[in-house]
Amino acid sequence: MTNSQNRNLTYEGTHFLQKKGLSYDGGTYSLEACLMDRRFFCKGSLYSALLGYGPELSKKARMIDSHVHVWKHTKEFPFAPGANPPDFDISAEDLLQLMQANGVSCTVLIQVIHYRWDNRYLLDVLHRYPGRFQGVCRVNPEDPAAPDHLSELTEAGCRGVRLSPDATAKSDWIRGPLMRPLWRRCAELKIPMTLLLPASRLPDAAVLIDRNPDLKVVIDHMADVPAGDVEHLNLLLTMARYPQVYVKISHMWSLSHKSFPYPDVMNQIVRLRDAFGANRLMWGTDWPILGSELSYSRRVSLYRDHLGWLSTPEREDILYRTVQRVWPFGFE
């Protein structure tokens, strides 16, 4: 950072801190001082993230989105009975245009709930666009044949399965006898288990992780822990004890009480980085969920331009290296 840049940041940083009520003992702090002073580490980090300042990424850096849903209204791939999909399409072709316009190289597709256990559209996309996508399927967790279905879907081209227990008693199947063979099959196939679940369900997941210590497990959307929820954040942080557990730092826009770029959730990500390491965190747009609240391009910008408080290797982990540890795309 040049002296001129530092003077500008000192002025802007002081103004920001004073505006936000973060001045200390009536003093003024430059951005660099805030970053170095542990009393202001998170606050200085947030300012850096808000401005988008940070070390430049390497020329090899790229962006791989860990979480997108696609669907298309077509007789060839009907939605599940009782499904209520939006009246618009988010096809693979739509997504590829967005990816190209925003510098996203590859994407992990997550089977959308509109199709439930029918993964044919997902498989069709994977077969038509090899190398651009990897796919995470769904199987019925209450079906005793789910492990065999998972094997079939893996052979057909999927890489990973998603389970979605909620906090209610109707999802107590996560504690039931059908989980052990399904998780064991996932481990045998060497594909990741992806979990959309509230933090209150993490202890249930931990029981199964204990039985499958080599299985890669990905927790979606920071376990839906909202900013400021210390109790549930601590539950998520305890999962760092498992070296094969990864976390998507997605859905910041729905977990925050602030406006873009969601500084209160940035504080949460600092805690997750400290516990898991950036090499077990990954970004994701979750496009097009809540698309009216935040565009695809803004979601990409959030992670590309507003994580300046991280080092270059950490940012590159989150943007593309971590996801490749779970879903290899063949990039360095």
C-alpha positions as CSV (number, residue, x, y, z in Angstrom):
1,M,0.0,0.0,0.0
2,T,1.4,3.4,-1.0
3,N,1.7,6.3,1.4
4,S,-1.0,8.1,-0.7
5,Q,-3.3,5.2,-0.4
6,N,-2.7,4.9,3.3
7,R,-3.5,8.6,3.8
8,N,-6.7,8.2,1.9
9,L,-7.7,5.1,3.8
10,T,-6.7,6.8,7.1
11,Y,-9.2,9.6,6.3
12,E,-11.9,7.3,5.0
13,G,-11.3,4.7,7.7
14,T,-11.5,7.3,10.5
15,H,-14.7,8.8,9.0
16,F,-16.2,5.3,8.7
17,L,-15.3,4.3,12.2
18,Q,-16.6,7.6,13.7
19,K,-19.8,7.3,11.6
20,K,-20.3,3.8,12.9
21,G,-19.4,4.7,16.5
22,L,-16.2,2.7,16.4
23,S,-13.7,5.3,17.4
24,Y,-11.6,4.3,20.4
25,D,-11.0,6.7,23.3
26,G,-11.7,9.6,21.0
27,G,-8.7,8.7,18.9
28,T,-8.4,8.1,15.1
29,Y,-7.2,4.9,13.5
30,S,-5.9,4.2,10.0
31,L,-7.2,1.1,8.3
32,E,-3.9,-0.7,8.8
33,A,-3.8,0.2,12.5
34,C,-7.3,-1.2,12.9
35,L,-6.3,-4.4,11.1
36,M,-3.2,-4.8,13.3
37,D,-4.9,-3.9,16.6
38,R,-6.8,-7.0,17.9
39,R,-9.4,-4.7,19.6
40,F,-10.4,-3.5,16.1
41,F,-9.5,-6.6,14.1
42,C,-13.1,-7.5,13.2
43,K,-14.1,-3.8,12.7
44,G,-11.1,-3.0,10.6
45,S,-11.7,-6.2,8.6
46,L,-15.2,-5.2,8.0
47,Y,-14.2,-1.8,6.7
48,S,-11.7,-3.4,4.4
49,A,-14.3,-5.8,3.1
50,L,-16.8,-2.9,2.6
51,L,-14.3,-1.0,0.5
52,G,-13.2,-4.0,-1.4
53,Y,-9.5,-3.4,-0.8
54,G,-7.2,-6.4,-0.6
55,P,-4.3,-8.1,-2.2
56,E,-4.6,-8.8,-5.9
57,L,-5.5,-12.4,-6.8
58,S,-3.0,-14.4,-8.8
59,K,-3.4,-14.8,-12.6
60,K,-4.5,-18.4,-12.1
61,A,-7.4,-17.4,-9.8
62,R,-10.9,-18.2,-11.0
63,M,-14.3,-18.4,-9.6
64,I,-16.2,-21.7,-9.1
65,D,-19.7,-21.3,-7.7
66,S,-20.6,-24.1,-5.2
67,H,-24.3,-23.7,-5.2
68,V,-26.9,-23.0,-8.0
69,H,-30.3,-24.5,-8.9
70,V,-31.6,-25.0,-12.4
71,W,-35.0,-26.0,-13.8
72,K,-37.1,-25.8,-16.9
73,H,-40.8,-26.0,-17.6
74,T,-40.9,-28.9,-20.1
75,K,-42.9,-32.0,-20.6
76,E,-39.7,-34.0,-21.0
77,F,-38.8,-33.2,-17.3
78,P,-42.0,-32.7,-15.3
79,F,-41.9,-31.3,-11.8
80,A,-42.9,-33.5,-8.9
81,P,-46.5,-33.8,-8.0
82,G,-47.6,-31.0,-5.7
83,A,-44.5,-28.9,-6.6
84,N,-45.1,-25.2,-6.9
85,P,-42.1,-23.9,-9.0
86,P,-41.9,-20.2,-10.1
87,D,-43.4,-19.5,-13.5
88,F,-40.0,-18.7,-15.0
89,D,-37.1,-20.9,-16.0
90,I,-33.5,-20.9,-14.9
91,S,-32.1,-23.3,-17.4
92,A,-28.5,-24.4,-17.9
93,E,-28.3,-22.1,-20.9
94,D,-29.5,-19.1,-18.8
95,L,-26.9,-19.9,-16.2
96,L,-24.1,-20.3,-18.7
97,Q,-24.8,-16.8,-20.0
98,L,-24.7,-15.4,-16.4
99,M,-21.5,-17.2,-15.7
100,Q,-19.8,-15.9,-18.8
101,A,-20.9,-12.3,-18.1
102,N,-19.6,-12.5,-14.5
103,G,-16.3,-14.4,-14.8
104,V,-17.5,-17.7,-13.2
105,S,-15.7,-20.7,-14.7
106,C,-17.7,-23.6,-13.4
107,T,-20.7,-24.4,-11.1
108,V,-21.9,-27.1,-8.8
109,L,-25.6,-27.7,-9.5
110,I,-27.8,-28.7,-6.6
111,Q,-30.9,-30.7,-7.4
112,V,-33.8,-28.3,-6.9
113,I,-36.7,-29.3,-4.7
114,H,-39.2,-28.8,-7.5
115,Y,-38.2,-32.1,-9.0
116,R,-37.8,-33.8,-5.6
117,W,-36.2,-37.2,-6.2
118,D,-36.4,-37.1,-10.0
119,N,-32.9,-36.1,-11.0
120,R,-33.3,-36.5,-14.8
121,Y,-33.0,-32.8,-15.7
122,L,-29.9,-32.4,-13.6
123,L,-28.3,-35.4,-15.3
124,D,-29.3,-34.1,-18.7
125,V,-27.5,-30.8,-18.0
126,L,-24.4,-32.7,-16.8
127,H,-24.3,-34.8,-19.9
128,R,-24.8,-31.8,-22.3
129,Y,-22.2,-29.6,-20.7
130,P,-19.3,-31.8,-19.5
131,G,-16.6,-29.9,-17.6
132,R,-18.8,-26.9,-16.8
133,F,-20.9,-28.4,-14.1
134,Q,-20.9,-31.0,-11.3
135,G,-24.2,-32.2,-9.9
136,V,-25.5,-33.0,-6.4
137,C,-28.6,-35.2,-6.5
138,R,-31.4,-35.9,-4.0
139,V,-32.7,-39.2,-2.9
140,N,-35.6,-39.9,-0.6
141,P,-34.1,-40.3,2.9
142,E,-37.1,-42.3,4.1
143,D,-36.8,-44.9,1.3
144,P,-34.8,-48.1,2.3
145,A,-33.7,-48.2,-1.4
146,A,-32.0,-44.8,-1.2
147,P,-28.4,-46.2,-1.0
148,D,-29.0,-48.1,-4.3
149,H,-30.6,-45.1,-5.9
150,L,-27.5,-43.1,-4.9
151,S,-25.2,-45.6,-6.5
152,E,-27.2,-45.5,-9.7
153,L,-27.2,-41.7,-9.8
154,T,-23.5,-41.6,-9.1
155,E,-22.8,-44.0,-12.0
156,A,-25.0,-41.8,-14.2
157,G,-22.9,-38.8,-13.5
158,C,-23.8,-37.1,-10.2
159,R,-21.2,-36.4,-7.5
160,G,-22.8,-36.0,-4.1
161,V,-26.2,-36.1,-2.4
162,R,-28.1,-33.5,-0.5
163,L,-30.2,-34.1,2.6
164,S,-32.5,-31.4,4.0
165,P,-33.8,-32.1,7.5
166,D,-35.6,-29.2,9.2
167,A,-35.9,-28.5,12.9
168,T,-39.3,-30.2,13.3
169,A,-40.2,-33.8,14.4
170,K,-41.1,-34.7,10.8
171,S,-37.4,-34.7,10.0
172,D,-36.4,-37.0,12.8
173,W,-35.5,-39.5,10.1
174,I,-32.0,-37.9,10.4
175,R,-31.8,-39.9,13.7
176,G,-33.4,-43.0,12.2
177,P,-32.0,-46.4,11.1
178,L,-32.1,-45.6,7.4
179,M,-29.3,-43.0,7.8
180,R,-26.5,-45.4,8.6
181,P,-26.6,-47.3,5.3
182,L,-27.1,-44.2,3.2
183,W,-24.2,-42.4,4.8
184,R,-22.1,-45.6,4.6
185,R,-22.9,-45.9,0.9
186,C,-21.9,-42.2,0.3
187,A,-18.6,-42.9,2.0
188,E,-18.0,-46.1,-0.1
189,L,-18.7,-44.1,-3.3
190,K,-16.3,-41.4,-2.1
191,I,-18.8,-38.6,-2.9
192,P,-19.7,-35.7,-0.6
193,M,-22.7,-35.5,1.7
194,T,-24.3,-32.0,1.5
195,L,-26.5,-30.9,4.3
196,L,-29.2,-28.2,4.3
197,L,-30.1,-28.1,7.9
198,P,-30.5,-25.7,10.8
199,A,-27.8,-25.5,13.4
200,S,-30.0,-27.3,15.9
201,R,-29.6,-30.4,13.7
202,L,-25.8,-30.4,13.8
203,P,-25.6,-32.7,16.8
204,D,-27.6,-35.3,14.8
205,A,-25.2,-34.9,11.9
206,A,-22.2,-35.3,14.2
207,V,-23.3,-38.8,15.2
208,L,-23.2,-39.8,11.5
209,I,-20.0,-38.0,10.9
210,D,-18.4,-39.9,13.8
211,R,-19.3,-43.1,12.0
212,N,-17.9,-42.0,8.7
213,P,-14.8,-39.9,9.5
214,D,-13.4,-40.0,6.0
215,L,-16.6,-38.8,4.3
216,K,-16.5,-35.2,3.1
217,V,-19.5,-33.3,4.5
218,V,-20.6,-29.9,3.3
219,I,-22.8,-27.7,5.4
220,D,-24.9,-25.3,3.3
221,H,-25.5,-21.6,4.1
222,M,-23.6,-21.6,7.4
223,A,-26.4,-23.9,8.8
224,D,-28.7,-20.9,8.4
225,V,-27.3,-19.2,11.5
226,P,-28.4,-15.5,11.4
227,A,-26.0,-12.8,12.4
228,G,-25.8,-12.3,16.1
229,D,-27.0,-15.8,17.0
230,V,-24.1,-16.7,19.2
231,E,-25.6,-20.0,20.5
232,H,-26.1,-21.5,17.1
233,L,-22.9,-20.1,15.7
234,N,-21.0,-21.9,18.4
235,L,-22.8,-25.1,17.4
236,L,-21.5,-24.6,13.9
237,L,-18.0,-23.7,15.1
238,T,-17.7,-27.0,17.0
239,M,-18.0,-28.9,13.7
240,A,-14.6,-27.6,12.9
241,R,-13.3,-30.5,15.0
242,Y,-14.1,-32.8,12.0
243,P,-11.3,-32.3,9.4
244,Q,-13.6,-33.4,6.5
245,V,-16.4,-30.9,7.2
246,Y,-16.7,-27.9,4.9
247,V,-19.0,-24.8,5.1
248,K,-20.6,-22.8,2.4
249,I,-20.5,-19.1,3.4
250,S,-23.6,-18.5,1.3
251,H,-26.9,-16.8,1.9
252,M,-25.3,-13.8,3.6
253,W,-28.2,-11.7,2.3
254,S,-30.8,-13.7,4.2
255,L,-28.8,-14.1,7.4
256,S,-27.8,-10.4,7.8
257,H,-29.6,-7.6,9.6
258,K,-27.6,-5.1,7.6
259,S,-27.5,-3.9,4.0
260,F,-25.0,-5.1,1.3
261,P,-22.3,-6.1,1.8
262,Y,-23.6,-7.5,5.1
263,P,-21.0,-6.5,7.7
264,D,-22.6,-8.4,10.5
265,V,-22.3,-11.6,8.6
266,M,-18.7,-10.7,7.7
267,N,-18.0,-10.9,11.4
268,Q,-19.4,-14.4,11.4
269,I,-17.2,-15.4,8.5
270,V,-14.2,-14.2,10.5
271,R,-15.1,-16.7,13.2
272,L,-15.6,-19.5,10.7
273,R,-12.3,-18.7,9.0
274,D,-10.5,-18.8,12.4
275,A,-12.2,-22.2,13.3
276,F,-12.2,-24.0,10.0
277,G,-9.5,-22.2,8.0
278,A,-10.3,-20.7,4.6
279,N,-9.4,-24.0,3.0
280,R,-12.7,-25.5,4.3
281,L,-14.9,-22.5,3.3
282,M,-16.5,-21.9,-0.1
283,W,-18.7,-19.3,-1.6
284,G,-21.9,-19.8,-3.5
285,T,-24.6,-17.7,-5.1
286,D,-27.6,-20.1,-4.4
287,W,-29.0,-18.5,-7.6
288,P,-31.9,-17.9,-8.2
289,I,-33.3,-18.3,-4.7
290,L,-34.4,-14.8,-3.5
291,G,-33.3,-13.5,-6.8
292,S,-35.5,-10.4,-6.5
293,E,-33.5,-9.4,-3.4
294,L,-30.0,-9.7,-4.9
295,S,-29.0,-10.2,-8.5
296,Y,-26.5,-12.9,-9.6
297,S,-23.9,-10.3,-10.5
298,R,-24.2,-8.7,-7.0
299,R,-23.8,-12.1,-5.4
300,V,-20.6,-12.7,-7.4
301,S,-19.3,-9.3,-6.6
302,L,-20.0,-9.8,-2.9
303,Y,-17.4,-12.6,-2.7
304,R,-15.0,-11.4,-5.4
305,D,-14.8,-7.8,-4.3
306,H,-15.7,-7.6,-0.6
307,L,-13.4,-10.1,1.1
308,G,-10.4,-7.8,1.1
309,W,-9.6,-8.5,4.7
310,L,-8.5,-12.0,3.7
311,S,-5.0,-12.8,2.4
312,T,-4.7,-13.7,-1.3
313,P,-4.3,-17.5,-0.6
314,E,-7.4,-17.4,1.7
315,R,-9.5,-15.6,-0.9
316,E,-8.4,-18.0,-3.6
317,D,-9.3,-20.9,-1.3
318,I,-12.8,-19.6,-0.9
319,L,-13.3,-18.6,-4.5
320,Y,-12.1,-21.8,-6.2
321,R,-9.7,-24.1,-4.3
322,T,-11.9,-25.3,-1.5
323,V,-14.8,-26.3,-3.9
324,Q,-12.3,-28.4,-5.9
325,R,-11.3,-30.3,-2.8
326,V,-14.9,-31.5,-2.7
327,W,-15.9,-31.4,-6.4
328,P,-12.7,-31.5,-8.6
329,F,-12.9,-29.6,-11.8
330,G,-9.3,-30.1,-12.8
331,F,-7.9,-26.6,-12.2
332,E,-4.7,-25.9,-10.4
